Amino acid sequence: MPAIQYWVDNRWWVSGGVGLAIDAPALYEIKKIKDETFNFGCAVTLSSGYEIRQTDNFAIDLQSKIHLGRVFLDGDEYRDGAAFSVGVGFTWY
């Protein structure tokens, strides 16, 4: 998903993006692709991270992300989804 990242200070960054949300059947359940229903919509992501270790070659950061999406179904109905994660990031320069 395309995102824009902004550095609040030397170690803390925030990021946000907008993209495509897809609701599809699990790949192992598909018998005939033409008989399946795929739903599309919009999604956003917000994240923030703090670099706990910086060197000339790499950085290690703690980060959290939230993903929100909405897909549109038949009959003016929709399905919302959300995911939150906390992780460790590695960046090599």
N, C-alpha and C positions, 0 to 999 in steps of 0.2 A: 504494500500500500504506500503510495507516495506520501511523504511527510516533510515537514519543515522543522528544523531543530534550532533552538536558540540557547546560547550559553548565558546564563544569568550571572555567573562569575567564573573564575578559573576552573572550578571543579564541578559545578552544578549546572545541569542542562535540563531543558524541557522540550518536548516534541509533540506535534499534533499532525494528523493526516486524515484524508478522506479517500474512500475507495469503494469498491464493489463488494456487496454481500451476496453470497450464494448459498442456497439451501438445496442440497442434493441428496439422493439416496446413498447409502454406503456402497462403495465399489464392489464389495463381495456379495451384495444382495441383488445386483443388476443382472437380470436374465436377458432382456432385449432393451437396448438403449432407447429405441423409439417408443417403448411403452412407459418410460419413466417420466416423472415430472421434476423439472428443475425450476426453482424460483429465484428471482434476482431482486436486489434492492440496493440500499446504500449502507455504508459503514463508516464509522469514525474511530480513531484511536488517539489516546492521550497517554503520554509517558513522561517519566522524570527519572533522572539518575544522578548519582553523586560519585565522582571518581575518588576511590579510597587510596589508590596507588597510582602515581604518575612517574614515568621515566622518559628518557629521550626516545625510546622505541615503542613503548606500549603503555596502556592504562588499563586498570581494573576498576569497574564501577558496580555499585549496587543500583538496581533499577526496578521500577514498577511500571506496569502497563495495564490499561483498561481498553478493551475493544467492545464497541457497541454496534449492533447491526439490526436492520429491519428489512425483511423480504416481503414482497407483496404476493398474495395468494389470489385465487379466483374469488369473485364475489365481493370485492372491496375489503377483503380481510387481509391481515398481515400477521407476521410472526417476528417477535423480537428475540434477540440473543445478546448475551453479555459474557465477557470473560475477564478475569483479573489475574495478573501474574506478578510474581516477585522473582527476580533472578540476579545473576552475576554476569556482567558483560566484560568481554576482552576486546580491546581495540589495539591493533598494531599500526604504527605509522610508517 
